[in-house]
């Protein structure tokens, strides 16, 4: 949509031509925040003529363009007006012209009551800004939720990013990127050209992409397998991953060191992978080739996150597998 701007003054000696006859339909808007433009169909009009049509500040009118359209202002006043070829209508800056509907960014307030700390949604803004009440408006699409007192959470979608912001001082901020663990665990990723920002141990770091899909959700997989950093001279490979049902899947083959203790801590899980209240147990049997093929050992995950094996012997190779639940 192509828009032209015309400067309107008091008639000296004639009114200003805005649209010439035959130019076609236009949407004419008064761009001034205060002053009125007066419209008529000849170049002799004055602002005080009873036949002129007043176009108030910030308002618009659609004309068919079959006749000349002139404009004047009150003495000593200069006003800018825009004219949009093909414009048919404009309401609250929502413009329809040439088959294109243009909707600017808009705000939604709780209970239709605009004010500070009452912003519910913001849609369609290209950059971060504030509304007239000082509420912070993030670019893209935002939904604001009060979590008690002056605490607010904002879920924001902008471009390929899904972000969460938190403020403890009201909607004017300051806002901090984070609190995404409320919705997803650390390591949550999206398939394709998406990114996820969180503050669960990553403090706003762009997480890995391309590892999460709807298929994985349907299969109950929430994350990708992570290699455990083995402790106390244990060797082998052990992986773990958090599942969508709030369990942690563990799998691998490990070998006990010389001088192994009883019990022996193999690995300590990070904070988001620790059972809440009771110790959990996994399957642990001697791997094929050992002196006691199939011998079962006690393998425990305690509430401090330690993965421990009981009664292991030096050089013994064991297979660990199974799941434990975080809310148990």
C-alpha positions as CSV (number, residue, x, y, z in Angstrom):
1,X,0.0,0.0,0.0
2,X,1.4,3.4,-1.1
3,X,0.8,6.4,1.1
4,X,1.4,10.1,0.2
5,X,1.6,13.0,2.6
6,X,0.1,16.4,1.9
7,X,0.7,19.6,3.9
8,X,-2.5,21.6,4.6
9,X,-2.5,25.3,5.7
10,X,-5.1,28.1,5.8
11,X,-6.2,29.1,2.3
12,X,-3.5,31.5,1.0
13,X,-4.9,32.4,-1.5
14,X,-6.6,29.0,-2.2
15,X,-7.2,25.8,-0.4
16,X,-4.8,22.9,-0.8
17,X,-5.7,20.2,-3.3
18,X,-5.6,16.8,-1.7
19,X,-7.2,14.6,-4.4
20,X,-7.9,15.6,-8.0
21,X,-11.1,14.4,-9.7
22,X,-10.6,11.0,-11.3
23,X,-7.7,9.9,-9.1
24,X,-9.9,7.1,-7.7
25,X,-10.8,6.0,-4.1
26,X,-8.6,7.1,-1.3
27,X,-8.4,6.9,2.4
28,X,-7.5,10.4,3.8
29,X,-6.2,10.7,7.4
30,X,-5.5,13.7,9.6
31,X,-2.0,13.0,11.0
32,X,-2.0,15.8,13.5
33,X,-2.5,14.9,17.2
34,X,-4.5,18.1,18.0
35,X,-5.7,20.2,15.0
36,X,-8.6,19.8,12.6
37,X,-8.6,19.8,8.8
38,X,-11.6,21.2,6.9
39,X,-12.5,19.5,3.7
40,X,-14.5,20.7,0.6
41,X,-14.8,20.3,-3.1
42,X,-13.5,23.7,-4.3
43,X,-10.4,25.8,-3.8
44,X,-12.2,28.8,-2.2
45,X,-13.2,27.1,1.0
46,X,-12.5,28.6,4.4
47,X,-12.3,26.9,7.8
48,X,-15.3,28.9,8.9
49,X,-17.6,28.0,5.9
50,X,-20.8,26.1,6.9
51,X,-20.3,23.7,4.1
52,X,-16.9,22.3,5.0
53,X,-16.5,18.9,6.6
54,X,-14.2,18.8,9.7
55,X,-11.7,16.0,9.8
56,X,-10.7,15.7,13.5
57,X,-7.1,15.0,14.7
58,X,-6.2,11.3,14.1
59,X,-9.4,10.5,12.2
60,X,-9.8,9.4,8.6
61,X,-12.4,9.4,5.8
62,X,-12.8,7.3,2.7
63,X,-13.6,9.2,-0.6
64,X,-14.5,7.9,-4.0
65,X,-12.1,10.3,-5.9
66,X,-14.7,11.3,-8.5
67,X,-14.5,14.9,-7.4
68,X,-11.8,17.3,-6.3
69,X,-11.0,17.3,-2.6
70,X,-9.5,20.4,-1.0
71,X,-8.4,21.0,2.6
72,X,-7.8,24.1,4.8
73,X,-6.9,24.7,8.4
74,X,-7.6,27.4,10.9
75,X,-5.4,30.5,10.5
76,X,-1.7,30.0,11.3
77,X,-2.2,26.2,11.6
78,X,-0.3,23.7,9.5
79,X,-1.4,20.0,9.4
80,X,-0.1,16.9,7.6
81,X,-2.6,14.5,6.0
82,X,-2.0,11.2,4.4
83,X,-3.8,9.8,1.4
84,X,-3.8,6.1,0.6
85,X,-4.8,5.1,-2.9
86,X,-7.4,2.4,-2.9
87,X,-8.1,2.8,0.8
88,X,-11.7,1.9,1.7
89,X,-11.8,2.1,5.5
90,X,-9.8,2.7,8.7
91,X,-10.9,2.1,12.3
92,X,-8.5,2.3,15.2
93,X,-5.6,2.2,12.7
94,X,-7.0,-1.0,11.1
95,X,-6.9,-0.2,7.4
96,X,-8.3,-2.0,4.4
97,X,-7.0,-1.0,1.0
98,X,-6.3,-2.7,-2.3
99,X,-7.5,-6.0,-0.9
100,X,-4.9,-5.9,2.0
101,X,-6.0,-5.7,5.7
102,X,-3.4,-3.9,7.8
103,X,-3.6,-4.4,11.6
104,X,-1.1,-2.7,13.8
105,X,0.1,-4.1,17.1
106,X,-2.6,-4.0,19.7
107,X,-2.9,-4.5,23.5
108,X,-5.5,-6.4,25.5
109,X,-6.1,-5.5,29.2
110,X,-7.7,-7.6,31.9
111,X,-11.5,-6.8,32.3
112,X,-11.2,-4.2,29.5
113,X,-9.6,-1.9,32.0
114,X,-6.4,-0.3,30.6
115,X,-3.9,0.6,33.3
116,X,-0.6,-0.2,35.0
117,X,-0.2,-3.9,35.9
118,X,-3.3,-4.9,34.0
119,X,-1.9,-5.8,30.6
120,X,-3.1,-9.3,29.5
121,X,-1.8,-9.7,26.0
122,X,0.3,-7.8,23.4
123,X,0.3,-8.9,19.8
124,X,2.1,-7.7,16.6
125,X,4.8,-5.4,17.9
126,X,8.2,-5.5,16.1
127,X,10.3,-4.1,18.9
128,X,10.2,-3.9,22.7
129,X,8.3,-0.9,23.9
130,X,6.1,0.3,26.8
131,X,2.4,1.3,26.8
132,X,1.1,4.6,28.1
133,X,0.9,3.1,31.6
134,X,4.5,2.0,31.7
135,X,3.8,-1.7,31.2
136,X,6.7,-3.4,29.2
137,X,5.5,-4.7,25.8
138,X,7.7,-7.4,24.3
139,X,7.9,-7.9,20.5
140,X,5.9,-10.7,18.9
141,X,3.0,-12.2,20.9
142,X,3.0,-12.1,24.7
143,X,0.7,-13.3,27.4
144,X,1.0,-12.0,30.9
145,X,0.1,-13.8,34.1
146,X,0.1,-12.5,37.6
147,X,1.4,-15.1,40.0
148,X,0.7,-13.2,43.2
149,X,1.4,-9.7,44.4
150,X,3.8,-7.8,42.1
151,X,5.1,-11.0,40.6
152,X,4.4,-11.5,36.9
153,X,5.3,-14.1,34.2
154,X,5.2,-13.4,30.5
155,X,5.2,-16.1,27.9
156,X,6.5,-14.6,24.7
157,X,6.7,-15.9,21.1
158,X,8.9,-13.9,18.8
159,X,10.2,-15.1,15.5
160,X,11.6,-18.7,16.0
161,X,12.0,-18.2,19.8
162,X,9.7,-19.2,22.7
163,X,10.7,-17.2,25.8
164,X,9.6,-16.7,29.3
165,X,10.2,-13.5,31.4
166,X,9.7,-12.9,35.1
167,X,9.2,-9.7,37.0
168,X,8.9,-9.3,40.8
169,X,8.2,-5.5,40.6
170,X,5.1,-5.4,38.4
171,X,4.7,-5.1,34.6
172,X,6.9,-2.1,34.4
173,X,9.8,-4.4,35.2
174,X,12.7,-4.9,35.2
175,X,12.0,-8.3,33.5
176,X,14.4,-11.2,33.7
177,X,14.7,-13.9,31.0
178,X,14.0,-17.1,32.8
179,X,11.5,-19.1,34.8
180,X,11.0,-21.4,31.8
181,X,11.6,-24.4,34.0
182,X,8.0,-23.8,35.1
183,X,7.0,-25.3,31.7
184,X,9.8,-27.5,30.5
185,X,12.9,-29.0,31.9
186,X,16.5,-28.1,31.0
187,X,17.5,-29.6,27.7
188,X,14.1,-29.2,26.1
189,X,14.7,-28.6,22.4
190,X,12.6,-28.1,19.3
191,X,13.0,-29.8,15.9
192,X,13.9,-27.5,13.0
193,X,15.0,-23.9,13.0
194,X,13.7,-23.1,16.4
195,X,15.5,-22.1,19.6
196,X,14.6,-22.1,23.2
197,X,16.0,-19.8,25.8
198,X,15.8,-20.7,29.5
199,X,17.5,-20.0,32.8
200,X,17.6,-23.4,34.3
201,X,21.4,-23.7,34.6
202,X,21.8,-22.0,31.2
203,X,21.0,-18.4,32.1
204,X,19.7,-17.4,28.7
205,X,21.9,-19.7,26.6
206,X,20.5,-20.8,23.3
207,X,20.0,-24.5,23.7
208,X,20.6,-27.2,21.1
209,X,18.2,-27.5,18.2
210,X,16.9,-30.4,16.1
211,X,16.5,-33.0,18.8
212,X,12.8,-32.8,19.8
213,X,9.8,-33.8,17.7
214,X,6.1,-34.6,18.0
215,X,7.1,-38.3,17.4
216,X,9.3,-38.2,20.4
217,X,6.4,-36.7,22.5
218,X,4.1,-39.5,21.4
219,X,6.7,-42.1,22.4
220,X,7.1,-40.5,25.8
221,X,10.6,-39.0,25.1
222,X,11.1,-35.6,26.5
223,X,14.8,-35.1,26.0
224,X,17.9,-36.7,24.4
225,X,20.3,-39.0,26.1
226,X,23.1,-37.4,28.0
227,X,26.4,-39.1,28.7
228,X,27.0,-39.4,32.5
229,X,30.4,-38.2,33.8
230,X,31.4,-41.3,35.9
231,X,33.0,-40.8,39.3
232,X,35.4,-42.7,41.6
233,X,37.4,-44.3,38.7
234,X,34.4,-46.2,37.3
235,X,34.7,-46.7,33.5
236,X,32.3,-47.4,30.7
237,X,29.3,-45.6,29.2
238,X,26.2,-44.6,31.0
239,X,23.4,-42.4,29.6
240,X,20.3,-40.8,31.1
241,X,17.4,-38.7,29.8
242,X,14.3,-37.2,31.3
243,X,11.0,-38.5,30.0
244,X,7.7,-36.7,29.5
245,X,6.1,-38.8,32.4
246,X,8.5,-37.2,34.9
247,X,10.7,-40.3,35.0
248,X,14.4,-40.6,34.2
249,X,15.6,-43.4,31.9
250,X,19.1,-44.8,32.6
251,X,21.1,-47.3,30.5
252,X,24.7,-48.4,30.2
253,X,27.6,-50.7,31.0
254,X,30.1,-49.8,33.7
255,X,33.2,-51.5,35.2
256,X,34.2,-51.2,38.8
257,X,37.7,-49.9,39.7
258,X,40.3,-51.6,41.9
259,X,39.6,-50.9,45.5
260,X,35.9,-50.2,44.9
261,X,34.0,-49.2,48.0
262,X,30.6,-50.5,49.3
263,X,28.4,-48.8,48.3
264,X,30.2,-46.9,45.5
265,X,28.9,-43.8,43.9
266,X,29.1,-44.0,40.1
267,X,27.5,-40.7,39.1
268,X,25.6,-37.8,40.6
269,X,22.6,-36.6,38.7
270,X,22.0,-32.8,38.1
271,X,19.3,-31.0,40.1
272,X,16.4,-31.6,37.7
273,X,17.0,-35.4,37.7
274,X,16.8,-36.2,41.4
275,X,13.9,-38.1,43.1
276,X,11.9,-35.9,45.4
277,X,11.3,-38.0,48.6
278,X,12.4,-41.6,48.4
279,X,15.3,-43.6,47.1
280,X,14.8,-45.3,43.7
281,X,16.2,-48.5,42.3
282,X,17.4,-49.7,38.9
283,X,18.1,-53.1,37.4
284,X,21.8,-54.0,37.6
285,X,23.2,-57.4,36.5
286,X,26.7,-58.6,35.7
287,X,27.4,-58.3,32.0
288,X,28.1,-61.4,29.8
289,X,31.7,-62.5,30.2
290,X,31.9,-61.9,33.9
291,X,32.6,-64.6,36.5
292,X,29.1,-64.4,37.8
293,X,26.9,-64.0,34.7
294,X,23.5,-62.5,35.6
295,X,24.3,-61.8,39.2
296,X,22.0,-59.0,40.4
297,X,23.4,-56.1,42.3
298,X,21.6,-53.3,44.2
299,X,21.6,-50.1,42.2
300,X,20.2,-47.1,44.0
301,X,19.5,-43.4,43.2
302,X,19.1,-41.6,46.5
303,X,17.5,-38.2,47.2
304,X,20.8,-36.4,46.9
305,X,21.2,-37.6,43.3
306,X,23.9,-40.2,43.8
307,X,23.7,-43.3,41.7
308,X,25.2,-46.1,43.8
309,X,26.0,-49.8,43.4
310,X,26.3,-52.1,46.4
311,X,28.6,-55.1,46.7
312,X,30.5,-54.6,43.5
313,X,33.9,-56.3,43.1
314,X,37.0,-54.9,41.4
315,X,36.9,-55.2,37.7
316,X,33.3,-56.4,37.7
317,X,31.3,-55.2,34.6
318,X,27.6,-54.6,35.1
319,X,24.7,-53.5,32.9
320,X,22.4,-50.8,34.4
321,X,19.0,-50.1,32.9
322,X,15.6,-48.9,33.9
323,X,13.7,-45.8,35.0
324,X,13.0,-44.0,38.2
325,X,10.4,-41.4,39.0
326,X,11.1,-37.9,40.1
327,X,7.9,-37.4,42.1
328,X,8.1,-40.7,44.0
